[in-house]
Amino acid sequence: MLNVIQSATIKADVEIDDFTLRISASRSEVLKERIADLPEQIELPAGAYTVEVYSIDFSEPKFEMPFYYGKATVEIEPGASKEAILICAQGNAGVRVVWSNDFPEMFSTYQAMIYNADGYLNYSATETRTGYFLPGTVSILVMADGQQINAGTITLAAQDMVTANLQPRNIQRGNISFTISIDNTLNLRDVDIIVDPEQPNSQTNPYTIAQAIERQGENEAWVTGYIVGSKPSTGYDFVNGTWQNTNIVIADNISETSDDNVIFVELPTAALRNNLGITGADNHERLHRQVVIKGNLRTYQSRAGLRDITDYSFK
């Protein structure tokens, strides 16, 4: 027999009755039930069991979605009752973004993307919600007036509640004071992050298509965009025309149809055509994929172009 007692360190507005209890043995699920629907006692064969309780299924970043989790291991003996006490604590970490007052003075538009291997969340200039991530390292990418700025990383642990204070680099500022109130069930901390809009162009800080169009003539530039088609043999209808293996067309968004807002990428060699081109049945899946390419920003086919490719990778 197994008696399950729920003891939780959670927010007052979380209903434990809606939590899910899962019992497993040797990686096989024995029982999975909503706590409110459980009997007072559960009969199980003798053996070792893992008992888990959780508030939601959480696998990718989400706004306003704290996740509570508890786990215990019990050994059931024949004819005996065993009590499992499960302590639930927040299993993910929250991140809130606060923009300094200098951002609206320096940029007309700005937003941040915080991401990890599980997914991403976009924080607009007016976003006040807390985004939640599984423990681990998250990266911060800021878009300010069309420029992509890598703002660094934050390492998150379960129960962390982090305020990321974003501020531009080299801004003259006066004194500032902080008041931080800490709930003893959470790890509240502020992280000051300097957003440097003057980072050098690199594979991790490539030009957007809009920036690459403005910088025609520059050598050894990294550019990122989505493959949206290929320039046909005549004209510039790269979306509906007959695709060529000699080039691809990349844009800042996958629905772009204007040849004024794209970069035409020359693929002069068989290797580049095989690895970047979209012609041929095996290569159609590359359409709409994001790619990062290094080359010289030179006019191609009378349009803004990228030529002499020396490096590339898909995102």
C-alpha positions, -999 to 999 in steps of 0.1 A, spaced: 0 0 0 12 35 -8 -1 66 11 6 99 -7 8 131 12 12 163 -7 34 190 8 42 219 -14 62 251 -14 42 270 -41 23 302 -48 -10 305 -31 -29 307 -64 -17 273 -76 -43 245 -71 -26 213 -60 -57 193 -69 -49 199 -106 -13 185 -103 -6 152 -119 9 122 -99 29 97 -118 43 64 -104 68 44 -124 89 13 -118 119 3 -139 111 32 -163 76 18 -169 46 40 -160 24 23 -134 -1 51 -127 -7 86 -139 -36 105 -124 -48 139 -114 -43 143 -76 -79 153 -70 -90 120 -85 -66 97 -65 -79 73 -39 -66 77 -3 -44 46 -7 -29 30 -38 -22 -7 -39 10 -17 -56 31 -49 -58 62 -50 -37 92 -33 -53 109 0 -58 90 29 -73 96 65 -84 68 89 -74 66 122 -92 41 151 -90 41 181 -113 18 210 -121 20 210 -160 39 194 -188 67 220 -195 92 214 -223 96 247 -241 98 284 -230 65 300 -222 53 333 -207 37 333 -172 41 295 -169 59 285 -136 63 247 -134 62 229 -101 78 195 -96 85 170 -68 100 135 -67 105 107 -42 117 71 -43 99 45 -22 103 8 -15 71 -11 -11 74 -42 11 48 -71 11 19 -64 34 32 -30 45 21 5 39 45 32 27 42 69 29 56 92 1 60 128 10 65 149 -21 79 184 -17 70 205 -48 92 234 -58 95 255 -89 113 234 -115 119 261 -141 133 297 -140 117 330 -148 133 359 -168 118 394 -170 133 420 -193 136 457 -182 148 483 -207 167 513 -196 153 547 -204 182 552 -229 167 527 -254 138 548 -267 162 578 -269 187 559 -291 164 536 -311 130 539 -328 123 502 -325 138 475 -303 130 441 -289 148 411 -274 147 374 -281 158 350 -253 164 315 -265 179 281 -257 179 246 -273 142 242 -263 128 273 -281 126 311 -277 105 340 -264 103 374 -280 102 404 -255 88 435 -272 96 470 -259 64 469 -239 65 433 -227 62 431 -189 55 394 -185 79 369 -171 91 342 -194 99 307 -181 127 284 -192 141 251 -181 174 253 -161 205 258 -182 220 286 -203 199 310 -223 211 335 -249 199 371 -254 196 386 -289 185 423 -292 171 437 -324 175 476 -324 165 495 -355 170 463 -376 204 455 -362 210 422 -344 231 425 -312 242 395 -293 239 406 -257 254 375 -239 240 346 -219 225 339 -185 228 306 -166 195 297 -150 188 273 -121 155 260 -110 136 285 -88 156 315 -103 136 346 -110 159 369 -130 153 405 -140 175 413 -170 182 450 -170 192 459 -206 211 491 -212 231 504 -242 268 507 -239 287 539 -231 257 559 -219 264 587 -194 241 582 -164 236 594 -129 232 575 -97 207 548 -94 194 527 -65 178 493 -64 153 478 -40 151 440 -42 126 420 -22 133 383 -20 108 355 -14 127 327 4 112 301 -19 127 317 -50 162 329 -61 155 365 -71 184 382 -89 190 411 -112 215 408 -141 228 440 -158 234 434 -194 253 459 -217 239 458 -252 267 469 -275 254 480 -309 289 484 -322 299 447 -320 320 437 -350 303 418 -378 309 380 -373 292 346 -377 275 351 -344 266 388 -351 259 387 -389 243 415 -409 206 414 -416 195 417 -452 186 453 -447 221 460 -434 238 440 -462 220 460 -488 233 493 -473 269 479 -470 274 468 -507 311 469 -514 322 456 -481 345 425 -481 343 393 -460 309 401 -445 287 377 -426 250 379 -436 220 360 -424 186 355 -440 159 330 -450 162 313 -484 131 326 -503 139 314 -539 163 317 -567 166 343 -596 154 328 -628 173 330 -661 153 362 -670 137 387 -648 137 389 -610 106 369 -600 126 347 -577 95 333 -560 74 321 -589 101 319 -616 121 289 -627 147 283 -601 184 282 -611 212 263 -594 236 293 -600 221 314 -571 198 317 -541 179 347 -529 178 354 -491 156 378 -472 148 390 -436 115 372 -437 102 341 -455 73 359 -472 94 385 -489 86 390 -527 103 423 -535 137 421 -552 145 455 -535 145 438 -501 167 407 -508 202 397 -514 211 376 -545 238 351 -535 260 338 -563 268 300 -563 295 297 -590 308 262 -580 293 227 -579 301 225 -541 282 257 -533 253 246 -555 251 212 -539 253 226 -503 233 258 -506 212 255 -538 175 247 -538 171 230 -572 167 193 -573 142 172 -553 166 166 -525 173 203 -519 137 218 -519 136 214 -481 162 242 -479 135 267 -490 126 290 -460 156 278 -439 177 304 -422 213 305 -434 245 325 -424 269 331 -452 303 349 -455 314 366 -487 319 399 -504 290 423 -507 290 429 -545 263 436 -570 250 404 -586 226 404 -616 222 442 -612 209 438 -577 224 438 -542 244 407 -540 268 384 -520 296 368 -539 329 350 -534 314 328 -507 340 314 -482 319 300 -454 282 292 -445 260 273 -421 223 267 -416 205 277 -384 
